[in-house]
Amino acid sequence: MPQLDTSSWFITALSTAITLFIMMQLKISLHNFPQTPSIKSVKLTKSNNPWELKWTKIYSPLSLSQQ
């Protein structure tokens, strides 16, 4: 059975990688990005949650009396 000639594989893989890199650079460079992004005003609204109005006591297991 004849042996597979792999002498051209390095140049093929290298040229493929370079071509993909150049194509991605061209694709990114042709993309239109906004020059001055607009600033949006953010209004903070406080919601009234029922658990914020109540005081709750949290018992840790160590503070409970031993049974």
MODELLER restraints for C-alpha pairs under 7 A, 6 or more apart:
rsr = mdl.restraints
at = mdl.atoms
